[in-house]
């Protein structure tokens, strides 16, 4: 499993400015839907993933890089955050419980939105009939 967080890019909307990161996953694990996937994720989506993994698995996921308010679009700050997000995903992936989580796999292997990911069952739970 190879996970890279790369190519940060600034986006502007009427609600403000934010940075998106490209998440590239290459794998030969059969439980992923594709051998190679690329998705764009915001810092807030990584925060959601960390919270959801901790809740679902009742254990502390790896730390995320700090959330900056000042200088968050500065090149050095963006690079530091990119590296920290990549470390978060890679450290999570070496933990078998996190790696086997349907939410973690979908976050890495699809472009599903957080609202769609939120509807996925917790690891080990049975979907409602």
Buried (B, 14 or more C-beta within 10 A) or exposed (E): BEBBBEEBEEEEEEEEEBBBBBBBBBBEEEEBEEEEBBBEBBBEBBEBBBEBBEEBBEEEBBEBBEEBEEEBEEEEBBEBBBEBBBBBBBEBBEBEBBBEBBBBBBBBBBEBEBEEBEEBEBBEEEEEE
